Amino acid sequence: MFAKSKAYTYSLLIIATILTFTTSRWTLAQNLLNPVECGSIVESELMSQEEEHAYSIDLRAGDTIQATAEAIGSVFQPFIILADPAGNILDQEAYSLRTSVSKELSSSGTYTVRIRRSRSESGAYSVSFGCTLRNGTVINPGDVPPAANATGGQGASPAPAPATSTFSGNGFPGLAPVDFSNAFVFPLALGQANPGQIPAGADAVISYTLDAQAGHPLDLTFSRTSGNLNLGLVVLNAENQVVFQASLVSANRINAQLTLPSSGTYTIGVFRIDLLPPAAPEATGFQIEAVLG
């Protein structure tokens, strides 16, 4: 009888330890708040089942917030939650490549948007924050927010838009440089479709890596499968030199055959370009098919 009681007590201690460990991991993730503001667009990636990303935003009574989480790729399904300053859930949505929450707020304070996984798959995402202030000012994702006024929160006077360079004269205006340092990187699967998606409200870069030898022929097909963004594709060698570049502006499919000039790891990057931008941008799906000779 004593042995059974001792074993039972020991089992309870193990269960309590597991529960405490699991709870502490979730609490740690929830306490790592990333401050954002109306107009912010953030890209990140969830790597484990317990991981959760949290974003804090200061708003006033009468403001309306809309936060949208959108998968980068075609597998991950973000679970988005909006909570008030006391931690009460105001809105939530899950089980979709694009999830959003929206609420007109009844009190001022710091609100929290949390991102989890709807299912078991890990993945990259972008989350954007749009607001309609109580004075009617609309701040869309990507906009410069108004300066804060004396009462706190988002103010009513819009900040001046940043100066942008313009093209004049004849010729091709060219493409702006694209930074790959924060790209989402995946191994390229040869001989099959490699799907991806560029969000409408973020300058995401999705890249695929390929190991090849000098002189190998590469047959590359780049297709738009949905949406209306203009997409660019570039092939870079191990020294970050451009081997090939193409764009889907009015075309929906491009096929190219090229000979790789050197041995090493190649990067095939896909990104948004702003030649003939659509009036109403949509998240745009694409796929890459590659055959190495």
Secondary structure as UniProt FT lines:
FT   HELIX           2..31
FT   STRAND          33..35
FT   TURN            38..39
FT   STRAND          41..46
FT   STRAND          53..59
FT   TURN            61..62
FT   STRAND          64..72
FT   STRAND          78..83
FT   TURN            85..86
FT   STRAND          89..93
FT   STRAND          98..104
FT   STRAND          109..117
FT   STRAND          123..132
FT   TURN            134..135
FT   STRAND          138..139
FT   TURN            141..142
FT   TURN            150..151
FT   TURN            181..182
FT   STRAND          184..187
FT   TURN            190..191
FT   STRAND          194..198
FT   TURN            200..201
FT   STRAND          205..212
FT   TURN            214..215
FT   STRAND          217..224
FT   STRAND          230..236
FT   TURN            238..239
FT   STRAND          242..248
FT   STRAND          253..259
FT   STRAND          264..273
FT   STRAND          284..292
//
